[in-house]
Amino acid sequence: MKILVIGSGGREHAIAWKLSQSEKVEKIFCAPGNGGMKDIAELVDIKADDMAGLLCFAKKNKIDLTVVGPETPLVKGIVDIFDENGLKTFGPFKNVAKLEGSKVFSKNVMKKFNLATADFKVFGEAVEAKKYLNKIGIPVVIKADGLASGKGVIIPKTIKEGEDAIDSIMTGKIFGDSGNRIILEDCLEGEEASILVFTDGKTIVPLESSQDHKRIFDNDAGPNTGGMGAYSPAPVVTKDMLDEVIKSVFKPVIDGLREEGSVYKGILYAGLMITKDGSMVLEFNVRFGDPETQAILPRLKTDLLDIMLACVDGTLDKIDVKWDNSPCISVVCASKGYPDEYEKGKQIFGLEEAGKIKDVIVFHAGTKDENGKIFTSGGRVLGVTALGDDIKSAKAKAYSAIDCIKFEGMQYRKDIGARAINRTT
């Protein structure tokens, strides 16, 4: 089969890498891909949101399955467009991709289907939002309604910081039209975890649990990023908790949407806060997480292609999804300045040496290949990933591999996995 993977990040590298292990895969194309994917895929110079270009390529090359990595094309309706042209695509249709495309839509769905989530209020005017902020005080969470590359959530330390954030989002348009509306919601306390499921609109199959690290610096300090690393499984998510989340979060949403005529197919991702009163939903994403995917897929034993086709065809109940018991850790190496303005064009050294370490995979994200040399081209550059007998050994392997890698201005967190180790020792 011919596969097209859309996207250019570490998530897409991990997806293509796992799909390349399938005996059924004849060839993988990746649009646009990155500097580390050339060994497993043919790179295609088409941007991930160029719907017409991607459709033309898929038809011309008789693509059997398209896998959409990032959220933007999903929210824009790429699955609908491909489906209308008889092309199989792994991902949700536009009307349900709004679960990620609009936080207001998502919170209203949570409310409609009685999910446990933080109380919230929606605002279309900065003046009214600031009045409400002054009324309820700190702590509070401020969210831009639309897509913001994982950076549209702000937790201000003071009222003044909150007012400035509201002005930046709604008046300064730092996230463009995504900030036309904002949500102010209660700030939940606890430990975050990510649970993703495969679904064909009826059957729900959970992936192994994981935990992302959003802040740029150790001990969750500094601004939010797209994610600085992840590990799987997350000890905070027990078997009983997972069963409860499937029953009280995923089932009501997927069944409820289907009963309304909106069948959800693909990956559904719930970001949870594990509080003293139980798990509460922070957000939904409509695709694989990044960097969670880099920590989860190395543990998947079942053919990923079979799972994806079953989700598209409505036969997921026929697939037995199996996992490796070995924990996995993925640590993001980022460019200097990230998550704000960052440097590019720095040559990366030591990748071959790092890749020789047993059970280590280096997933590329913001990289480009120039005549066989690899250079930085994005904020999050690499996801250095390792499997181990336990979380401690996986962490040691990942950081041992990072010691081999060098590029000017490289920054990374030193504490990915520490929370899990503390919980299990």
Backbone hydrogen bonds, N-H to C=O, Kabsch-Sander energy under -0.5 kcal/mol:
donor,donor_aa,acceptor,acceptor_aa,energy
3,I,1,M,-0.5
3,I,27,K,-2.8
4,L,65,L,-2.3
5,V,3,I,-0.5
5,V,29,F,-2.9
6,I,4,L,-0.5
6,I,67,V,-2.9
7,G,5,V,-0.5
7,G,31,A,-2.9
13,H,9,G,-1.9
14,A,10,G,-2.4
15,I,11,R,-2.3
16,A,12,E,-2.7
17,W,13,H,-2.6
18,K,14,A,-2.2
19,L,15,I,-2.6
20,S,16,A,-2.1
21,Q,18,K,-1.2
22,S,19,L,-1.9
25,V,22,S,-1.1
26,E,1,M,-2.6
26,E,24,K,-0.6
27,K,1,M,-1.6
29,F,3,I,-3.1
30,C,42,E,-2.3
31,A,5,V,-2.2
33,G,7,G,-1.9
35,G,367,T,-1.3
37,M,34,N,-1.6
40,I,37,M,-1.5
41,A,37,M,-1.9
42,E,28,I,-2.6
43,L,41,A,-0.6
44,V,30,C,-2.8
46,I,44,V,-2.4
50,D,47,K,-1.7
51,M,49,D,-1.5
54,L,50,D,-2.6
55,L,51,M,-2.5
56,C,52,A,-2.4
57,F,53,G,-2.2
58,A,54,L,-2.7
59,K,55,L,-2.4
60,K,56,C,-2.5
61,N,57,F,-2.4
62,K,59,K,-1.0
63,I,58,A,-2.3
64,D,2,K,-2.1
65,L,2,K,-1.5
66,T,88,K,-2.0
67,V,4,L,-3.2
68,V,66,T,-0.5
68,V,90,F,-1.5
69,G,6,I,-2.0
69,G,67,V,-0.6
74,L,70,P,-0.6
75,V,71,E,-2.8
76,K,72,T,-2.0
77,G,73,P,-0.6
77,G,74,L,-1.0
78,I,73,P,-2.5
81,I,77,G,-1.9
82,F,78,I,-2.6
83,D,79,V,-2.6
84,E,80,D,-2.4
85,N,81,I,-0.8
85,N,82,F,-0.7
86,G,83,D,-1.9
87,L,82,F,-2.7
90,F,66,T,-3.2
91,G,89,T,-0.8
96,V,93,F,-1.0
97,A,93,F,-1.8
98,K,94,K,-0.7
99,L,96,V,-1.9
100,E,97,A,-1.9
101,G,97,A,-2.0
102,S,98,K,-2.2
103,K,145,D,-3.3
106,S,102,S,-2.4
107,K,103,K,-2.6
108,N,104,V,-2.2
109,V,105,F,-2.1
110,M,106,S,-2.4
111,K,107,K,-2.3
112,K,108,N,-2.6
113,F,109,V,-2.3
114,N,111,K,-1.3
115,L,110,M,-2.9
117,T,115,L,-0.6
118,A,281,V,-0.6
121,K,184,L,-1.8
123,F,182,I,-2.7
129,A,125,E,-1.9
130,K,126,A,-2.4
131,K,127,V,-2.0
132,Y,128,E,-2.2
133,L,129,A,-2.4
134,N,130,K,-2.3
135,K,131,K,-1.5
136,I,132,Y,-2.5
137,G,133,L,-2.8
141,V,185,E,-2.6
142,I,154,I,-3.1
143,K,141,V,-0.5
143,K,183,I,-2.6
144,A,152,G,-2.5
145,D,178,S,-0.8
145,D,181,R,-2.2
146,G,178,S,-2.2
151,K,148,A,-2.1
154,I,142,I,-3.1
162,G,158,T,-2.0
163,E,159,I,-2.8
164,D,160,K,-2.5
165,A,161,E,-2.2
166,I,162,G,-2.4
167,D,163,E,-2.4
168,S,164,D,-2.7
169,I,165,A,-2.4
170,M,166,I,-2.9
171,T,167,D,-2.1
172,G,167,D,-3.1
174,I,168,S,-2.1
176,G,173,K,-1.9
178,S,175,F,-1.4
179,G,176,G,-1.8
180,N,177,D,-2.0
182,I,123,F,-2.4
183,I,143,K,-2.5
184,L,121,K,-2.5
185,E,141,V,-2.4
185,E,183,I,-0.5
186,D,119,D,-2.4
187,C,139,P,-0.5
188,L,186,D,-0.7
191,E,274,I,-1.7
193,A,272,L,-2.0
194,S,210,S,-2.8
195,I,270,A,-2.2
197,V,268,L,-2.3
198,F,205,V,-3.2
199,T,266,G,-2.1
200,D,203,T,-1.1
205,V,198,F,-2.7
207,L,196,L,-3.3
210,S,194,S,-1.7
211,Q,231,Y,-1.8
213,H,229,G,-1.4
216,I,223,P,-1.7
217,F,221,A,-2.5
220,D,217,F,-0.7
221,A,217,F,-0.9
221,A,218,D,-0.8
225,T,214,K,-1.5
228,M,213,H,-3.3
230,A,330,S,-2.4
231,Y,211,Q,-1.2
232,S,328,C,-2.6
237,V,234,A,-2.3
238,T,236,V,-1.0
242,L,238,T,-2.7
243,D,239,K,-2.4
244,E,240,D,-2.1
245,V,241,M,-2.6
246,I,242,L,-2.4
247,K,243,D,-2.1
248,S,244,E,-3.0
249,V,245,V,-2.2
250,F,245,V,-1.6
251,K,246,I,-2.6
253,V,249,V,-1.5
254,I,250,F,-2.9
255,D,251,K,-2.6
256,G,252,P,-1.9
257,L,253,V,-2.7
258,R,254,I,-1.9
259,E,255,D,-2.5
260,E,256,G,-1.1
261,G,258,R,-1.8
262,S,257,L,-3.1
263,V,261,G,-0.6
265,K,263,V,-0.6
266,G,199,T,-2.7
268,L,197,V,-2.1
269,Y,285,N,-2.8
270,A,195,I,-3.1
271,G,269,Y,-0.5
271,G,283,E,-2.5
272,L,193,A,-3.0
272,L,270,A,-0.6
273,M,280,M,-2.8
274,I,191,E,-3.2
274,I,272,L,-0.5
275,T,273,M,-1.1
275,T,278,G,-2.3
278,G,275,T,-1.6
280,M,273,M,-2.0
281,V,116,A,-3.1
282,L,271,G,-3.5
283,E,271,G,-1.3
285,N,269,Y,-2.4
293,T,289,G,-1.6
294,Q,291,P,-0.6
295,A,291,P,-0.9
295,A,292,E,-1.0
296,I,292,E,-1.7
297,L,293,T,-2.5
299,R,296,I,-2.0
300,L,297,L,-1.7
301,K,322,K,-2.5
302,T,322,K,-1.3
307,I,303,D,-1.6
308,M,304,L,-2.6
309,L,305,L,-2.6
310,A,306,D,-2.0
311,C,307,I,-2.0
312,V,308,M,-2.0
313,D,309,L,-2.7
314,G,310,A,-1.3
315,T,310,A,-2.2
316,L,310,A,-0.6
318,K,315,T,-2.1
319,I,316,L,-1.7
321,V,319,I,-0.8
322,K,320,D,-0.5
324,D,299,R,-3.7
328,C,232,S,-3.0
329,I,386,A,-2.4
330,S,230,A,-3.1
331,V,384,V,-2.8
332,V,228,M,-1.9
333,C,382,L,-2.3
334,A,332,V,-0.6
334,A,411,Q,-3.2
335,S,379,G,-2.9
338,Y,335,S,-1.7
340,D,337,G,-2.0
343,E,336,K,-1.8
345,G,376,T,-2.7
348,I,374,I,-3.1
349,F,406,K,-3.0
354,A,350,G,-2.3
355,G,351,L,-2.3
356,K,352,E,-0.7
356,K,353,E,-0.7
357,I,354,A,-1.3
360,V,357,I,-1.7
361,I,385,T,-2.6
363,F,361,I,-0.8
363,F,383,G,-2.5
365,A,381,V,-2.8
366,G,380,R,-1.5
367,T,365,A,-1.4
368,K,375,F,-2.2
370,E,368,K,-0.5
370,E,373,K,-3.2
371,N,369,D,-0.5
373,K,370,E,-1.6
375,F,368,K,-2.7
376,T,346,K,-2.1
377,S,366,G,-2.9
378,G,366,G,-1.0
381,V,333,C,-2.2
381,V,379,G,-0.7
382,L,333,C,-1.7
383,G,363,F,-3.1
384,V,331,V,-2.8
385,T,361,I,-2.6
385,T,383,G,-0.7
386,A,329,I,-2.6
387,L,359,D,-2.1
388,G,327,P,-1.9
394,A,390,D,-2.1
395,K,391,I,-2.2
396,A,392,K,-2.1
397,K,393,S,-2.2
398,A,394,A,-2.2
399,Y,395,K,-2.4
400,S,396,A,-1.9
401,A,397,K,-2.2
402,I,398,A,-1.9
403,D,399,Y,-1.6
404,C,400,S,-0.5
404,C,401,A,-1.2
405,I,401,A,-0.6
405,I,402,I,-1.1
406,K,349,F,-2.3
410,M,407,F,-2.1
411,Q,334,A,-2.3
418,A,415,D,-1.8
421,I,417,G,-2.3
422,N,418,A,-2.5
423,R,419,R,-1.6
424,T,420,A,-1.6
425,T,421,I,-0.8
